Amino acid sequence: MATPIGNLGDITHRALETFKAVDVIACEDTRHTLHLLTHFGIRKPLLSCRARNEEEASARVIDVLDKGQNVAYASDAGTPALSDPGAVLVRIARAAGHDIVPIPGASAFASILSVGGTSDKTVIFEGFLSPKPGRRRSRLRELCDTGYAFVLYESPFRILKLLTDLAEIDGDRGITVGRELTKLHEELVTGTVIEARDVFAGREKILGEFSVLVHGKKRSISGDE
């Protein structure tokens, strides 16, 4: 199920009711989910199911489901399987004959699209690129060459490198950079890739998690042809 990407007020009523109703909650990070549950006064058994142990953890989840119990899955923030664990668990649980029910809600992908101001009908979700410079630049060129809009996630440690690479490949392309979306220090930077690069290049320190919407090639920042 989807959980807040920052602001805990973004949790849905359905998500809270589901947390209360299930027998076990599988989660990417038990400490993170415990904080969320404690905030809303919910106590449930937790089962770790992160990227590095997803197949092994999925077997434990199946054992619980086979006993007739209900299990909810929550990644740390946003919607599972969007640059988060969850897809492996879904496949294994479905193959074992169990029903999968989506509980929609917060998503950094949807959030950055909603404030991007573009009219692109085709948007590629790429998520995190390779941290290796060569692979990152190669994939960026491929994405830019499609002409479509695309969404990336990036850490504060590599956001300037990402924007610098983009500026060299297609510096006049429109872009919307979201920093700490839904959180206290939320910030949006819009303009061309070069302009966004210069904004962050001028800072002594960069903090926060980033969602980046690179606009479609044929459209301006306002969304006009």
C-alpha positions as CSV (number, residue, x, y, z in Angstrom):
1,M,0.0,0.0,0.0
2,A,1.1,3.6,-0.5
3,T,2.4,5.6,2.4
4,P,3.4,9.3,2.8
5,I,6.5,10.4,1.0
6,G,7.1,13.0,3.8
7,N,4.0,14.6,5.2
8,L,2.2,12.1,7.4
9,G,-1.0,13.9,6.8
10,D,-1.0,12.4,3.3
11,I,-1.9,8.9,4.6
12,T,-5.3,7.8,3.3
13,H,-8.2,6.7,5.4
14,R,-8.2,3.4,3.6
15,A,-4.5,2.8,4.3
16,L,-5.0,3.4,8.0
17,E,-8.1,1.1,8.1
18,T,-6.1,-1.6,6.3
19,F,-3.2,-1.3,8.7
20,K,-5.6,-1.8,11.5
21,A,-7.4,-4.7,9.9
22,V,-4.5,-6.9,8.8
23,D,-2.7,-9.5,11.0
24,V,0.9,-8.7,9.9
25,I,2.6,-5.8,8.1
26,A,5.5,-6.6,5.8
27,C,7.7,-3.5,5.3
28,E,10.9,-2.3,3.7
29,D,12.2,-0.9,7.0
30,T,10.6,-2.0,10.3
31,R,11.9,1.1,12.1
32,H,10.4,3.5,9.5
33,T,7.1,1.7,9.4
34,L,7.0,1.5,13.2
35,H,7.4,5.3,13.4
36,L,4.4,5.7,11.0
37,L,2.2,3.2,12.9
38,T,3.1,4.7,16.3
39,H,2.1,8.2,15.0
40,F,-1.4,6.8,14.3
41,G,-1.6,4.6,17.4
42,I,-1.4,1.3,15.5
43,R,0.4,-1.8,16.8
44,K,0.9,-4.8,14.6
45,P,3.6,-7.5,14.1
46,L,6.1,-6.3,11.5
47,L,8.1,-8.4,9.0
48,S,11.1,-7.1,7.2
49,C,10.8,-7.3,3.4
50,R,13.5,-5.1,1.7
51,A,15.2,-5.3,-1.6
52,R,18.1,-7.4,-0.4
53,N,15.9,-10.1,1.2
54,E,12.6,-9.8,-0.8
55,E,12.5,-13.3,-2.1
56,E,13.4,-14.8,1.3
57,A,10.9,-12.5,3.0
58,S,8.2,-13.3,0.5
59,A,8.4,-16.9,1.5
60,R,7.7,-15.9,5.1
61,V,4.8,-13.7,3.9
62,I,3.4,-16.7,2.0
63,D,3.5,-18.8,5.2
64,V,1.4,-16.2,7.0
65,L,-1.0,-16.0,4.1
66,D,-1.3,-19.8,3.8
67,K,-2.5,-19.8,7.5
68,G,-5.4,-17.6,6.5
69,Q,-4.1,-14.4,7.8
70,N,-4.0,-11.0,6.0
71,V,-0.8,-9.2,5.2
72,A,-0.2,-5.5,4.2
73,Y,3.0,-4.4,2.5
74,A,4.4,-0.9,2.8
75,S,7.7,0.4,1.4
76,D,9.4,3.3,3.2
77,A,7.6,6.1,1.3
78,G,5.2,6.3,-1.6
79,T,3.9,3.4,-3.7
80,P,5.6,0.0,-3.6
81,A,7.4,-1.2,-6.7
82,L,8.1,2.4,-7.9
83,S,11.9,2.4,-7.3
84,D,11.0,0.5,-4.1
85,P,10.6,-3.2,-3.2
86,G,7.3,-4.9,-3.7
87,A,7.1,-6.3,-7.2
88,V,8.8,-9.6,-6.3
89,L,6.5,-10.1,-3.4
90,V,3.5,-9.4,-5.6
91,R,4.6,-12.0,-8.2
92,I,5.3,-14.7,-5.6
93,A,2.1,-14.1,-3.6
94,R,0.0,-14.2,-6.8
95,A,1.7,-17.3,-8.0
96,A,0.9,-18.9,-4.7
97,G,-2.8,-18.2,-5.3
98,H,-3.3,-15.2,-3.1
99,D,-5.3,-12.1,-4.0
100,I,-3.4,-8.8,-4.4
101,V,-5.3,-5.6,-3.5
102,P,-3.8,-2.2,-4.4
103,I,-4.2,0.5,-1.7
104,P,-3.3,3.7,-3.7
105,G,-2.0,7.0,-2.3
106,A,1.1,9.1,-2.2
107,S,3.7,8.9,-4.9
108,A,6.7,11.1,-5.7
109,F,6.2,10.3,-9.4
110,A,2.6,11.5,-9.4
111,S,3.5,14.5,-7.2
112,I,6.2,15.9,-9.5
113,L,3.9,15.4,-12.5
114,S,1.1,17.4,-10.8
115,V,3.3,20.5,-10.4
116,G,5.4,20.1,-13.6
117,G,3.0,22.2,-15.7
118,T,3.5,20.1,-18.8
119,S,1.0,18.6,-21.2
120,D,3.0,15.6,-22.1
121,K,0.9,12.5,-22.8
122,T,3.8,10.1,-22.7
123,V,6.0,10.1,-19.6
124,I,8.8,7.6,-19.0
125,F,9.3,6.6,-15.4
126,E,13.0,5.8,-14.9
127,G,13.6,6.3,-11.2
128,F,17.2,6.1,-10.0
129,L,19.9,6.0,-12.6
130,S,23.1,4.1,-12.3
131,P,25.6,5.9,-9.9
132,K,28.4,5.1,-12.4
133,P,29.0,8.3,-14.6
134,G,29.4,6.5,-17.9
135,R,26.2,4.5,-17.5
136,R,24.3,7.5,-16.2
137,R,25.2,9.7,-19.1
138,S,24.5,6.9,-21.6
139,R,21.0,6.4,-20.3
140,L,20.3,10.1,-20.1
141,R,21.2,10.4,-23.8
142,E,18.8,7.5,-24.6
143,L,16.0,9.1,-22.6
144,C,16.6,12.6,-24.1
145,D,16.7,11.1,-27.6
146,T,13.1,9.7,-27.2
147,G,11.8,13.2,-27.1
148,Y,9.4,12.1,-24.3
149,A,9.2,13.5,-20.8
150,F,10.8,11.4,-18.1
151,V,10.9,11.3,-14.4
152,L,14.1,10.6,-12.3
153,Y,14.8,10.2,-8.6
154,E,18.1,11.3,-7.2
155,S,19.9,11.8,-3.9
156,P,21.4,15.1,-2.7
157,F,24.9,13.6,-3.3
158,R,24.4,13.2,-7.0
159,I,21.8,15.7,-8.1
160,L,24.3,18.3,-9.3
161,K,26.1,15.6,-11.3
162,L,22.8,14.6,-12.8
163,L,21.9,18.2,-13.8
164,T,25.4,18.8,-15.1
165,D,25.2,15.8,-17.4
166,L,21.7,16.8,-18.6
167,A,23.0,20.3,-19.3
168,E,25.7,19.0,-21.5
169,I,23.2,16.7,-23.4
170,D,20.2,19.0,-23.7
171,G,20.6,22.1,-21.7
172,D,17.7,24.0,-23.1
173,R,15.2,21.3,-22.2
174,G,12.5,22.3,-19.8
175,I,12.7,20.8,-16.3
176,T,11.0,20.7,-12.9
177,V,13.1,19.7,-9.9
178,G,11.3,18.9,-6.7
179,R,13.3,18.8,-3.5
180,E,11.8,17.3,-0.3
181,L,8.3,17.1,-1.9
182,T,5.5,17.3,0.7
183,K,8.0,18.0,3.5
184,L,8.7,21.1,5.6
185,H,11.4,22.4,3.3
186,E,9.7,21.5,0.0
187,E,11.1,23.4,-3.0
188,L,10.4,23.5,-6.7
189,V,12.9,24.8,-9.2
190,T,11.6,25.2,-12.8
191,G,13.2,26.5,-16.0
192,T,15.7,25.0,-18.4
193,V,18.1,22.3,-17.4
194,I,21.0,24.8,-17.4
195,E,19.0,27.2,-15.2
196,A,18.2,24.5,-12.7
197,R,21.9,23.3,-12.8
198,D,23.1,26.8,-12.0
199,V,20.6,27.2,-9.1
200,F,22.1,24.1,-7.3
201,A,25.7,24.8,-8.4
202,G,25.5,28.0,-6.5
203,R,24.7,26.3,-3.2
204,E,27.3,25.4,-0.6
205,K,25.3,22.5,0.6
206,I,22.5,20.4,-1.0
207,L,20.1,18.5,1.3
208,G,17.0,16.5,0.7
209,E,15.6,13.9,-1.7
210,F,14.9,14.8,-5.3
211,S,12.3,14.1,-7.9
212,V,13.1,15.4,-11.4
213,L,10.7,15.8,-14.3
214,V,12.5,16.5,-17.6
215,H,9.9,17.9,-20.0
216,G,9.1,16.5,-23.4
217,K,11.4,17.7,-26.2
218,K,8.6,19.3,-28.3
219,R,7.1,21.3,-25.5
220,S,8.1,24.5,-23.7
221,I,7.9,24.9,-19.9
222,S,4.4,26.3,-20.2
223,G,3.2,23.2,-22.0
224,D,2.6,25.0,-25.4
225,E,3.7,23.6,-28.7
